[in-house]
Amino acid sequence: MSMEEIHPISIEWSIKGYHVFHICPHPLVEMVVLHEHNNRYDPDAMKVVMPRLEDLPEALLDTATRTGGPTVRQLAGLQVGRVPANLCRAFKILLDRDLATKITCTYTGEARQSQNPPVQERFQSRGREGLIGPAVELN
């Protein structure tokens, strides 16, 4: 893929699973979106993962991700959450068909548990209201 063929796009969405992972990412760390192969409920599930230690900016390694929270170094390689089900299939197709070289995620909102978590989200269409999550850039 040449540079002329690369068209970054940005999508706003909320990382799911704060109630499970309890990880608040650092806003300057570009996280990676990967296929979650071991998800027994959804074959298209995608996870949001902190980069490996060697891929993190050295200047941020000892920075706390929130007051009194873990450092970026301590979170290296850990799963932060999941991509909402209604985006997973699209992301998986983009990666499987080499239509995107990578999907990254940058934290821009506030980490909190959903007040009304959707049931069967894969089959629901949700509006933009209440979006607090990160932007995603496809490269």
C-alpha positions in Angstrom: 0.0 0.0 0.0 1.6 3.3 -1.1 1.3 6.5 0.9 -1.3 7.8 -1.6 -3.5 4.9 -0.7 -3.5 5.6 3.0 -6.6 7.5 4.2 -6.8 7.8 8.0 -10.3 8.0 9.4 -11.5 8.7 12.9 -14.4 7.1 14.6 -15.7 8.1 18.1 -16.7 5.2 20.3 -16.4 4.0 23.9 -14.1 1.2 25.0 -16.2 -1.4 26.7 -15.2 -3.5 29.7 -14.0 -0.9 32.2 -16.1 -2.9 34.8 -14.0 -5.9 34.0 -10.4 -4.6 33.4 -10.5 -1.4 35.6 -7.7 0.2 33.5 -7.6 3.9 32.7 -5.2 4.3 29.8 -2.8 7.3 29.4 -4.1 9.8 26.8 -0.8 10.0 25.0 -0.4 6.3 24.5 -1.7 4.9 21.2 -3.3 1.6 22.0 -3.7 -1.3 19.6 -7.0 -3.0 18.4 -6.6 -6.7 17.8 -8.9 -9.7 17.1 -9.8 -11.4 20.4 -9.4 -15.0 19.3 -10.4 -16.5 22.6 -13.8 -14.8 22.9 -16.3 -17.6 23.1 -19.3 -15.4 22.6 -18.3 -13.5 19.5 -16.0 -14.8 16.7 -15.6 -11.2 15.5 -14.7 -9.7 18.9 -11.9 -7.1 19.0 -9.9 -6.1 22.0 -8.1 -2.9 22.9 -4.5 -3.6 24.2 -1.8 -1.4 25.6 1.4 -1.6 23.5 4.2 -3.9 24.6 6.8 -2.3 26.9 9.3 -1.9 24.0 6.8 -0.1 21.9 5.8 2.5 24.5 7.4 6.0 24.6 10.2 5.9 27.1 9.3 9.3 28.5 5.9 8.0 29.6 6.9 4.7 31.2 6.9 5.9 34.8 3.9 8.3 34.4 0.8 7.3 36.3 -2.3 6.9 34.2 -4.5 8.5 36.9 -3.9 9.9 40.4 -2.7 7.0 42.5 -3.0 4.6 39.7 -0.6 2.3 37.9 2.2 3.6 35.6 2.2 3.2 31.9 5.0 0.6 32.4 2.8 -1.5 34.7 0.1 -1.6 32.1 2.3 -2.5 29.1 0.7 -5.3 27.0 -2.5 -5.5 29.1 -6.0 -5.6 27.7 -7.7 -2.3 28.4 -11.2 -3.3 27.1 -13.2 -4.3 24.1 -14.4 -2.7 20.9 -18.3 -2.3 20.9 -19.8 -5.3 19.2 -21.4 -3.2 16.4 -17.9 -2.2 15.2 -16.1 -5.5 15.6 -17.2 -7.2 12.4 -16.3 -4.1 10.3 -12.9 -3.8 11.9 -12.2 -7.5 11.5 -13.1 -7.3 7.8 -10.9 -4.3 7.3 -7.9 -6.1 8.8 -8.6 -9.6 7.2 -9.0 -8.1 3.7 -5.9 -5.8 4.1 -8.1 -2.8 3.7 -6.4 -1.4 6.9 -2.9 -2.0 8.0 -3.7 -1.4 11.7 -6.4 0.0 13.9 -5.3 2.1 16.8 -7.2 3.7 19.7 -6.4 6.8 21.7 -8.1 7.5 25.0 -9.8 10.9 25.0 -12.7 10.5 27.5 -13.2 9.5 31.0 -13.0 5.9 32.3 -16.2 4.9 34.0 -18.6 2.0 34.1 -21.6 2.3 31.8 -24.7 3.2 33.7 -27.0 1.3 31.3 -24.9 -1.3 29.6 -26.6 -2.5 26.4 -27.8 -6.0 26.1 -27.2 -7.8 22.9 -25.4 -4.8 21.6 -24.5 -6.5 18.4 -28.2 -6.2 17.3 -28.8 -2.7 18.5 -28.2 0.6 16.7 -27.2 3.4 19.1 -27.1 7.1 18.5 -24.1 9.4 19.3 -25.5 10.7 22.5 -23.5 9.8 25.5 -20.3 9.0 23.6 -17.3 9.6 25.9 -14.8 7.2 24.5 -11.7 7.4 22.4 -11.3 8.2 18.7 -10.0 5.4 16.5 -7.7 6.0 13.6 -7.5 3.4 10.8 -4.1 3.5 9.1 
